[in-house]
Structure formats: structure tokens, C-alpha cells
Amino acid sequence: MADERKSMKYITALREGEKVSEIYLCKARQVAKTKMGKTYYSLMLQDKTGTVDAKIWELSGGIDHFEAFDYVKIDGDVTSFQGSPQVNVRRLRVARTGEYDPADYLPVSEKDIGQMYEELLGLVRSIRNDALKGLAEKFFVEDAAFIKAFKEHSAAKTVHHGFVGGLLEHTLSVAKLCDFYCGQYPLLKRDLLIGAALFHDIGKTRELSDFPGNDYTDEGQLLGHIVIGTVMLNEKIKEIPGFPGKLASELVHCILAHHGEYEYGSPKKPALAEALALNFADNLDAKMQTLKELFAGNANNHGWLGFNRLLDSNVRMTSEW
């Protein structure tokens, strides 16, 4: 087992023209038809390094029955479609217990989850306002189920921080940026901004399902993480006697406005300095992580990488001087 995992062909190592014989997690399976009406399968295969599109053009012969979220042993050829790797699968069977280690198939933060959480708790302890600190402790110290979900969830399905520990990594990064902003701009009320940064994406613990699914729940599709997070926040606020009403409204406003624009899903635009700062910190971290993941998946491509929806631009790596 150890030797087999060591020699595993990870998705980021796939190159056009190669043959591949490996076990991957089938993240998604869709039945589709060609323009000529022929049925084929469109798959998304995953390991801890990422995902790759795959196609099964011939469904007879060496293709056994399988479902989404099965671990599958595939044999195929690595091709390219629109500049990205694609696997044409010739043979497929469901992998047997003992043939794979699930840890090889879940993308996980490069950073230590325990250390990141301790750093986050340090920010909780740094809040001076008793009501805000008590609220943060109700989530990040006292609620074991929430803590487990928060540590294990991603920050997005695919766009950025889409890995185990991604929600924690993103939240910590946003909070640290906000802490820096407070040192630069004294008009910002640190307790409010740090509290808002810690809470801004808590709704993602219910918007997205657990791994390996990491997909939108019904609640996530219907409400979205901003609304869900606001509801979660208000529920905890009600548990704290005498929580100041104005503080509650300003904190909730920061959560509602953290995407900045109506077209990006914010029910409100930033009306407070802290809400604006949170929006910029959230946007910066999401976009820098998007670039990091994009460049990592195109390590050998120093040319233009094409249009990116989140960045609304064609991008490439900076030149080596």
C-alpha cells in the first residue's frame, strides 16, 4: 500500500500524450449525448492535488457500473481540450477496499490546521469588547459541532480555497488583513472589524456539504452563505443577555455587505468603514488564492492563461527578471 501510494500518478502531474492507469475519486458523473445522438459519460476525477475532466466515449466493454463519489480504477489517455488536460477513459471499474487511501483524494490546506486555529483563537482573545468576545467564544470556543465543521470545510466549491481547511485558512487570512488595516487607518473600530472578519463566512459550514462532496446543499442553493451566516449570528446573539442592539446591527451589516455589490450577492452595499475594509480584505484574499491555484495548475505555462471569470481578465505569471 505504501509503495503504491508513493508512485501514484497525481492529477497535477498528468501531461498530454501520456497513458494513465490509476485510482481516482469520481467527483461527478453526467450522462450526455454527442451531436450525433451517441451517449457518453462526462466525469470529474479528483485527488488531493486537484480535479481533471474525463470522458468515456465508449460505454460498452471495459466500463463497469459506477456512481458519483465512487473510487474508480481507470485506464485511459491524457489529451487536451481548450488548453486543459482531459482524460479519455477506455476501461473503468470500482476500486476495492484496501486499494486506495482516502487521504490521497481529499485536497487539504498546505498549512497546519491546528496551528491556524490557535492563531484564530488568539484573534478571538484579542477582542476587548465583552459582548463581541463572548459572541466569538460561543462559536469558536464553546460550539464543538461548529468548530469541527469550520476546520474541515472549504471556502468555496471550486473558485478559491476549495480544500479541507480552506474556510479556516481564508477566514484567518482575511482577519489578519483586517488587523493590518486597523493599524493603518485609526478610524476603523478594531473589535467590530476583527469580529466581522471572523464571522463573515460562517454560513459556508451549512452552504456547502462535507467532503468528499463539497457541493451546495439545498439550504445553500436557496439562501446562500451570507443569509445563512446572518441567521446563525442572530441566533447566538439572542443567547447573550443585553447584547447592544446597535453593535448587533453594525456587525450584521458587515456580514451582509462583505461581497460589496448587489450583483456579487450582497444584500447591502458597505455603509460603514469596517464593512468596506472587510469587503476589500475578503476580495483580496479570494483573488490572490485564485491566482495561486491557477498558477500551480499551470506551472510549466508562462504564457497567457486565458480569461478568468473571478478576475474578469486574461492573466499570466509575472516574468522572471
C-alpha positions as CSV (number, residue, x, y, z in Angstrom):
1,M,0.0,0.0,0.0
2,A,2.7,2.5,1.0
3,D,4.7,1.8,-2.2
4,E,1.6,2.1,-4.4
5,R,0.6,5.4,-2.9
6,K,4.1,6.7,-3.3
7,S,4.1,6.1,-7.0
8,M,0.6,7.3,-7.5
9,K,0.1,9.5,-10.6
10,Y,-1.4,12.6,-9.2
11,I,-3.7,14.8,-11.4
12,T,-1.4,17.8,-11.4
13,A,1.3,15.6,-12.9
14,L,-0.8,14.4,-15.9
15,R,0.6,15.5,-19.3
16,E,-0.9,15.3,-22.8
17,G,0.1,12.2,-24.7
18,E,0.6,10.0,-21.6
19,K,-1.3,6.9,-20.7
20,V,-2.7,6.7,-17.2
21,S,-3.7,3.7,-15.1
22,E,-4.7,5.0,-11.7
23,I,-7.4,5.2,-9.0
24,Y,-9.2,8.5,-8.6
25,L,-12.3,9.7,-6.8
26,C,-15.2,10.2,-9.3
27,K,-16.4,13.6,-8.1
28,A,-19.2,13.9,-10.7
29,R,-20.7,11.8,-13.4
30,Q,-23.1,13.1,-16.1
31,V,-24.8,11.3,-18.9
32,A,-24.6,13.3,-22.2
33,K,-25.0,12.9,-25.9
34,T,-22.9,13.9,-28.8
35,K,-24.3,16.0,-31.7
36,M,-24.9,12.7,-33.5
37,G,-27.0,11.4,-30.5
38,K,-24.5,9.0,-29.1
39,T,-24.5,8.6,-25.3
40,Y,-21.3,9.2,-23.4
41,Y,-20.2,9.9,-19.8
42,S,-18.7,13.2,-18.7
43,L,-16.7,12.8,-15.4
44,M,-14.8,14.9,-13.0
45,L,-12.0,12.9,-11.4
46,Q,-10.3,14.1,-8.2
47,D,-7.3,13.5,-6.0
48,K,-5.8,15.7,-3.3
49,T,-3.9,17.8,-5.9
50,G,-7.0,18.8,-7.9
51,T,-9.5,17.7,-10.5
52,V,-9.5,16.8,-14.2
53,D,-12.2,16.5,-16.8
54,A,-12.7,13.0,-18.2
55,K,-14.8,11.4,-20.9
56,I,-16.0,7.9,-21.6
57,W,-16.9,7.8,-25.2
58,E,-17.4,4.0,-25.5
59,L,-19.7,2.7,-22.7
60,S,-19.5,-1.0,-23.6
61,G,-16.8,-3.4,-23.0
62,G,-14.5,-2.5,-20.2
63,I,-16.7,0.0,-18.4
64,D,-18.3,-1.4,-15.2
65,H,-21.2,0.2,-13.4
66,F,-20.2,3.1,-11.1
67,E,-21.7,6.2,-9.4
68,A,-20.5,9.6,-8.4
69,F,-18.3,9.5,-5.3
70,D,-17.1,6.0,-6.1
71,Y,-13.3,5.5,-6.1
72,V,-12.6,4.2,-9.6
73,K,-9.7,2.4,-11.3
74,I,-9.3,3.9,-14.7
75,D,-7.2,3.2,-17.8
76,G,-7.0,5.9,-20.3
77,D,-5.1,8.5,-22.4
78,V,-4.3,12.1,-21.4
79,T,-5.4,14.5,-24.1
80,S,-6.0,18.3,-24.1
81,F,-9.2,20.2,-24.6
82,Q,-9.2,24.0,-24.8
83,G,-5.7,24.1,-23.2
84,S,-6.5,22.0,-20.2
85,P,-5.8,18.2,-19.6
86,Q,-8.6,15.8,-20.3
87,V,-8.6,12.0,-19.8
88,N,-10.2,9.7,-22.4
89,V,-11.2,6.7,-20.3
90,R,-11.0,3.3,-22.0
91,R,-11.5,1.0,-19.0
92,L,-13.1,1.6,-15.6
93,R,-14.0,-0.4,-12.5
94,V,-14.9,0.5,-8.9
95,A,-11.8,0.3,-6.7
96,R,-11.8,-2.3,-4.0
97,T,-11.4,-1.6,-0.3
98,G,-7.7,-1.6,0.5
99,E,-6.6,-0.5,-2.9
100,Y,-6.6,3.2,-2.0
101,D,-6.1,5.6,0.9
102,P,-8.9,8.3,1.1
103,A,-6.3,10.8,2.3
104,D,-4.9,10.8,-1.2
105,Y,-8.1,12.1,-2.7
106,L,-9.1,15.0,-0.4
107,P,-7.5,18.3,-1.2
108,V,-6.1,19.7,2.1
109,S,-4.7,23.0,3.1
110,E,-0.9,23.2,2.9
111,K,-0.9,24.9,6.3
112,D,-1.3,23.1,9.6
113,I,-5.0,23.3,10.6
114,G,-4.3,23.1,14.3
115,Q,-1.8,25.9,14.2
116,M,-4.1,28.1,12.1
117,Y,-6.9,27.5,14.6
118,E,-4.7,28.5,17.5
119,E,-3.8,31.7,15.7
120,L,-7.5,32.4,15.1
121,L,-8.2,31.9,18.8
122,G,-5.5,34.4,19.5
123,L,-7.5,36.9,17.5
124,V,-10.7,36.0,19.5
125,R,-8.8,36.6,22.7
126,S,-7.6,40.0,21.4
127,I,-11.1,41.4,21.2
128,R,-11.7,43.8,24.0
129,N,-15.4,44.4,23.8
130,D,-17.0,41.8,26.2
131,A,-20.1,41.3,24.1
132,L,-18.2,40.7,20.8
133,K,-15.7,38.5,22.5
134,G,-18.4,36.5,24.2
135,L,-20.1,36.0,20.8
136,A,-16.9,34.9,19.2
137,E,-16.3,32.4,22.0
138,K,-19.8,30.9,21.6
139,F,-18.8,29.9,18.1
140,F,-15.1,29.3,18.1
141,V,-14.6,28.0,21.7
142,E,-17.9,26.5,23.0
143,D,-19.6,25.0,20.0
144,A,-17.9,21.7,19.2
145,A,-20.0,20.8,16.2
146,F,-19.4,24.2,14.6
147,I,-15.7,24.1,15.4
148,K,-15.4,20.7,13.7
149,A,-17.3,21.9,10.6
150,F,-15.3,25.2,10.4
151,K,-12.0,23.3,10.5
152,E,-13.0,20.8,7.9
153,H,-15.0,22.9,5.4
154,S,-13.7,24.6,2.2
155,A,-14.3,28.3,1.5
156,A,-15.8,27.5,-2.0
157,K,-16.8,24.7,-4.2
158,T,-14.3,25.5,-6.9
159,V,-13.3,29.2,-7.1
160,H,-10.8,29.5,-4.2
161,H,-9.8,27.7,-1.0
162,G,-11.7,24.6,-2.2
163,F,-10.0,22.2,0.1
164,V,-10.2,20.8,3.7
165,G,-9.2,23.6,6.0
166,G,-9.9,26.2,3.3
167,L,-12.6,28.0,5.2
168,L,-10.3,28.4,8.2
169,E,-7.3,29.4,6.1
170,H,-9.4,32.1,4.2
171,T,-11.0,33.4,7.4
172,L,-7.7,33.7,9.2
173,S,-6.1,35.5,6.2
174,V,-9.0,37.9,6.0
175,A,-8.9,38.6,9.7
176,K,-5.1,39.2,9.6
177,L,-5.5,41.7,6.7
178,C,-8.2,43.5,8.7
179,D,-5.9,43.7,11.7
180,F,-3.3,45.3,9.4
181,Y,-5.9,47.7,8.1
182,C,-6.7,48.8,11.7
183,G,-3.0,49.8,12.2
184,Q,-3.0,51.8,9.0
185,Y,-6.4,53.5,9.4
186,P,-7.2,54.5,13.0
187,L,-10.8,55.4,12.1
188,L,-11.6,51.6,12.0
189,K,-13.0,50.1,15.1
190,R,-10.8,47.0,15.5
191,D,-13.2,44.9,17.6
192,L,-16.0,45.3,15.1
193,L,-13.8,44.6,12.1
194,I,-12.0,41.6,13.6
195,G,-15.3,40.2,14.8
196,A,-16.9,40.7,11.4
197,A,-13.9,39.1,9.7
198,L,-14.1,36.0,11.9
199,F,-17.9,35.7,11.3
200,H,-18.1,36.7,7.6
201,D,-18.2,33.2,6.1
202,I,-19.6,31.1,8.9
203,G,-22.6,30.3,6.8
204,K,-20.4,28.3,4.5
205,T,-20.4,25.5,7.1
206,R,-24.1,25.0,6.0
207,E,-24.0,26.3,2.4
208,L,-21.5,23.5,1.4
209,S,-21.6,19.8,2.1
210,D,-18.9,17.9,3.8
211,F,-16.0,16.4,1.8
212,P,-15.7,14.5,-0.5
213,G,-18.9,16.1,-1.8
214,N,-18.1,19.8,-1.2
215,D,-21.2,20.8,-3.1
216,Y,-24.1,23.1,-2.5
217,T,-26.7,21.9,0.0
218,D,-30.4,22.7,-0.5
219,E,-30.1,25.4,2.1
220,G,-27.0,26.8,0.3
221,Q,-28.8,26.9,-3.0
222,L,-31.9,28.5,-1.6
223,L,-30.3,31.0,0.8
224,G,-26.6,31.3,0.3
225,H,-23.9,31.7,2.9
226,I,-24.5,35.4,3.6
227,V,-28.1,34.9,4.7
228,I,-27.3,31.6,6.5
229,G,-24.4,33.3,8.4
230,T,-26.6,36.2,9.4
231,V,-29.2,33.8,10.8
232,M,-26.5,31.9,12.7
233,L,-25.2,35.1,14.1
234,N,-28.5,36.4,15.2
235,E,-29.3,33.0,16.9
236,K,-26.1,33.3,19.0
237,I,-26.6,37.0,19.8
238,K,-30.0,36.1,21.3
239,E,-28.2,33.8,23.8
240,I,-26.2,36.8,25.2
241,P,-28.3,38.9,27.6
242,G,-28.0,42.6,27.0
243,F,-26.1,42.4,23.7
244,P,-26.1,46.0,22.4
245,G,-28.6,46.5,19.6
246,K,-26.5,49.0,17.7
247,L,-23.5,46.7,17.8
248,A,-25.6,43.8,16.6
249,S,-26.9,45.8,13.7
250,E,-23.5,47.1,12.7
251,L,-21.9,43.6,12.9
252,V,-24.7,42.0,10.8
253,H,-24.4,44.9,8.3
254,C,-20.7,44.0,7.8
255,I,-21.7,40.4,7.1
256,L,-24.5,41.4,4.7
257,A,-22.2,43.8,2.8
258,H,-19.0,41.8,2.6
259,H,-19.3,41.0,-1.1
260,G,-19.5,44.7,-1.8
261,E,-22.0,44.8,-4.7
262,Y,-25.6,43.6,-5.3
263,E,-24.5,41.6,-8.4
264,Y,-22.0,39.7,-6.3
265,G,-24.6,38.6,-3.8
266,S,-24.5,41.2,-1.1
267,P,-28.0,42.2,0.1
268,K,-26.4,45.5,1.2
269,K,-23.6,47.7,0.0
270,P,-21.0,48.7,2.6
271,A,-22.2,51.7,4.6
272,L,-19.6,51.5,7.4
273,A,-15.9,51.9,7.2
274,E,-15.5,48.4,8.7
275,A,-17.8,46.9,6.2
276,L,-15.8,48.4,3.3
277,A,-12.5,47.2,4.8
278,L,-13.9,43.7,5.2
279,N,-15.1,43.7,1.6
280,F,-11.6,44.7,0.4
281,A,-9.9,42.1,2.6
282,D,-12.2,39.3,1.5
283,N,-11.9,40.2,-2.2
284,L,-8.1,40.5,-2.0
285,D,-7.6,37.1,-0.3
286,A,-10.0,35.3,-2.7
287,K,-8.3,36.7,-5.8
288,M,-4.8,36.1,-4.6
289,Q,-5.7,32.5,-3.8
290,T,-7.4,32.1,-7.1
291,L,-4.1,33.2,-8.8
292,K,-2.1,30.9,-6.6
293,E,-4.2,27.9,-7.6
294,L,-4.3,28.9,-11.2
295,F,-0.5,29.3,-11.4
296,A,0.0,26.0,-9.6
297,G,-2.1,24.2,-12.1
298,N,-0.1,25.7,-15.0
299,A,3.4,25.6,-13.6
300,N,5.0,25.0,-17.0
301,N,3.0,27.6,-18.8
302,H,4.5,31.1,-18.7
303,G,2.2,32.4,-21.4
304,W,-1.3,33.9,-21.1
305,L,-3.6,31.6,-19.3
306,G,-6.9,32.9,-20.7
307,F,-9.9,34.7,-19.3
308,N,-10.6,34.2,-15.6
309,R,-14.2,34.9,-14.5
310,L,-13.4,35.9,-11.0
311,L,-10.6,38.2,-12.1
312,D,-12.5,39.4,-15.2
313,S,-9.2,39.4,-17.1
314,N,-6.8,37.4,-19.1
315,V,-3.9,36.6,-16.8
316,R,-0.3,35.2,-16.8
317,M,2.6,34.8,-14.4
318,T,4.9,37.7,-13.8
319,S,8.1,37.4,-15.9
320,E,11.4,36.2,-14.4
321,W,13.8,39.3,-14.5
